Amino acid sequence: MNRPQSEKLFQRACQVMPGGVSSPVRAFRSVGGNPVYFARAQGSRFEDVDGNRYSDFCMSWGPLVLGHAHPAVIEAVRTAAVDGLSYGACCEAEVQLAERVLQAFPLMEQVRFVSSGTEAVMTALRLARGATGRPKILKFEGGYHGHSDSLLVKAGSGLATFGTSSSLGVPAAFAEQTVVCPLDDEAALEAVFAQLGPELAAAVVEPLPGNNGLLEQRPEWLRTLRRLCTAHGTLLIFDEVISGFRMRFGGYGDLVQVPADIVTLGKVIGGGMPVGALAGPRDLMQQLAPVGGVYQAGTLSGNPISLAAGIATMDLLADGTAYTRLEVLGQRLDATLSDHAATRPWLRWRRAGSLIWFHLADVAVPRRADTIDDGAIARLNAIHGPMLDRGIYLPPSAYEVFFLSTAHSEAQVVELADNLVQLADLT
Ligand SMILES: *Cc1c(COP(=O)(O)O)cnc(C)c1O
């Protein structure tokens, strides 16, 4: 497949933008080759600037649960745009989206809107620190919560450790306030709370970790985390930026019946436009400015166009039929893969609703970051380019999950499975 226009654009981009990109993984560094430049997208399909067409299984990394450019979402955006792009003042859409979000999260009473998932989690941490007066936070290895300083932190050596920065530019003094623990390990949790419980303002976790493989946790592990947070007065933050409204109309925490104190949202609630949110009980949320002393603000927060896209998306998801449809597609994918797997012990994957992660190695699919198999990652990365040449766009890193949308067809998921297996056979 030829992509001369994409190649030219990337050369130009590299002159004027670091790595040629606005977000690192888009540069295709882990999968090789150069990025594709897209001109338009509709439903499950992408078209690049050279006129090549692709089935998209990245779907903007999660927001597009209804597919690209859903007509009702586009219409809502068009209608809103005519009335002004930004007010920097209050609008009815804020109230409407807040009401919809809270309807779906029965334990939450108030919402603050921001413009990205990063901001949502950053604000949730500040709120937790402000409310508890404690300095430290607990995160988990392999959890991604955006790129704020406190969270660009990885584990040091040992079971549960003070974090070390995973990026230049994060002072050690910040990183030390973040404690990092492995997933899927109750003993490590008990140990970290026994040692540091009184200093922990919050534990932040993706209840369905989906940014470093799909490291779906055992509900018992989540319940242990909940119990320890309650016992030590530590707030539990469920980062549902990916999982919120992805599996069902609401959160993953409610699905597995583990309640959080604060929930962070993004991706789906913006329907493809920049929106993030945090939600919590009234007494906690009232500690945010202007009522309380925890400061947070945003020029474009509660942007009317973003909210319009979010409301339209919520309204299409509310009756649950979209999730039934996604499950049909997911089961079709499972069935196709199971046939192939009968003769291929290395063909392993994990699926949670419309999220899929392949771990191409003859070992159990891991639930914690340190047991991910390097060979599995290399194998999946190696087929990214060949898949692209067959018209299938995958997330450009084997650590990332694939996303299905209601716009995909059963034929497309079968095509995904067949091609992936054929190409993996050759590696
Ligand atoms: C995507 C993501 C974020 C960051 O959201 P941005 O909008 O990219 O800032 C945070 N947490 C989780 C779980 C995510 O998946």
The ligand as an SDF file (V2000), in Angstrom:
LIG
                    3D

 15 15  0  0  0  0  0  0  0  0999 V2000
   -6.7250    8.1510   28.4050 C   0  0  0  0  0  0  0  0  0  0  0  0
   -6.6200    8.0320   29.8610 C   0  0  0  0  0  0  0  0  0  0  0  0
   -6.2330    9.1080   30.6750 C   0  0  0  0  0  0  0  0  0  0  0  0
   -5.7630   10.4170   30.1050 C   0  0  0  0  0  0  0  0  0  0  0  0
   -6.7560   11.0700   29.3940 O   0  0  0  0  0  0  0  0  0  0  0  0
   -6.3330   12.2270   28.3500 P   0  0  0  0  0  0  0  0  0  0  0  0
   -7.6490   12.7380   27.8680 O   0  0  0  0  0  0  0  0  0  0  0  0
   -5.5070   11.5570   27.3210 O   0  0  0  0  0  0  0  0  0  0  0  0
   -5.5800   13.2400   29.1300 O   0  0  0  0  0  0  0  0  0  0  0  0
   -6.2600    8.9370   32.0400 C   0  0  0  0  0  0  0  0  0  0  0  0
   -6.6350    7.7780   32.5870 N   0  0  0  0  0  0  0  0  0  0  0  0
   -7.0160    6.7250   31.8490 C   0  0  0  0  0  0  0  0  0  0  0  0
   -7.4510    5.4710   32.5110 C   0  0  0  0  0  0  0  0  0  0  0  0
   -6.9990    6.8070   30.4540 C   0  0  0  0  0  0  0  0  0  0  0  0
   -7.3460    5.7530   29.7370 O   0  0  0  0  0  0  0  0  0  0  0  0
  1  2  1  0
  2  3  1  0
  2 14  2  0
  3  4  1  0
  3 10  2  0
  4  5  1  0
  5  6  1  0
  6  7  2  0
  6  8  1  0
  6  9  1  0
 10 11  1  0
 11 12  2  0
 12 13  1  0
 12 14  1  0
 14 15  1  0
M  END
$$$$
